[in-house]
Amino acid sequence: MSTPSNAMYESSPGSSSGLRGITPATNPAIASLYWSVRRELWESRSIYIAPLAVAGLILLGFLISTVSLPRELSVPAAALLLQPYEFAALLLMLTTFLVGVFYCLDALYGERRDRSILFWKSMPVSDATTVLSKAIIPILVLPLVTFAITVVTQLIMLLVNSSALAGHGRSIAPLWNHFPLFPMSVMLLYHLVVIHGLWYAPIYCWLLLVSGWARRAPFLWAVLPLLAIAVVEKIAFNTTHFGSMLAQRMMGNGEGAGFTAGSSMSMDMLDQINPGHFLMSPGLWIGLAISAIFLAAAVHLRRDRGPI
């Protein structure tokens, strides 16, 4: 006779290929985590709708801008044509961060507010699995979704740009010769995984902790304690170490990641990537350790706290 959790997985034939080879008898925890992540994707459609909406606005603006192409496409003009592609990537990355912030603030708070936590706690899924699945969304899923949407958006922009040049009787060779599609894609994926995933993990996990604790206004409870610590440090010691640490984390200046604030994803930046140095940096591992502490506290809060 199967347990309730095993019965739940056995009653899911025809599930997606992501669970092929995963059997309840051998990997119930993985299967439970998989379905919990799918539940988050189903319930929080802003994860992909918001980046898609921003991508649509970018494409609309880019289509309008194609009517004012230069008469002669020289090398400097071709370089200028790359600016919309970089702007599209930066805007979508900003959208990813904002979606991740508001998703985390509502992830545990929302199910307590609408009392759906009573239903989900009746399911054979542990609090640890639920909280971990919610953390996976901003740390792993959102960067990958944004990467796919950004690459497709840039490809469409490149095709539109090429069609406009051809329609004006101009050669598309300068554009294609000066468009580093593959290096930009590599830089984009690296940036999203390293910065928006690993480096921002403490931020997302802190927001999840506040989401599980706050009874109202989780955004204020997430921001005000940090501001209070910075103010107290400044008054008591006349230093700004805590504020500087927060600024470095928020600006995404990962140690050894090869990025600085305001830098562009150009071909030259491939030489700045140093994954080994980043993986050995104390800031990364201290941040991940703090993330684990925040997640453990969020699991404890979800276990003990009921509806608001």
Secondary structure, 3 states (H helix, E strand, C coil): CCCHHHHHHHCCCCCCHHHCCCCCCCCHHHHHHHHHHHHHHHHCCHHHHHHHHHHHHHHHHHHHHHHHCCCCCCHHHHHHHCHHHHHHHHHHHHHHHHHHHHHHHHHCHHHHHCCCHHHHHCCCCCHHHHHHHHHHHHHHHHHHHHHHHHHHHHHHHHHHHHHHHHHCCCCCHHHHHCCCHHHHHHHHHHHHHHHHHHHCHHHHHHHHHHHHHCCCCHHHHHHHHHHHHHHHHHHHHCCCHHHHHHHHHHHCCCCCCCCCCCCCCCHHHHHHCCHHHHHCCHHHHHHHHHHHHHHHHHHHHHHHCCCC
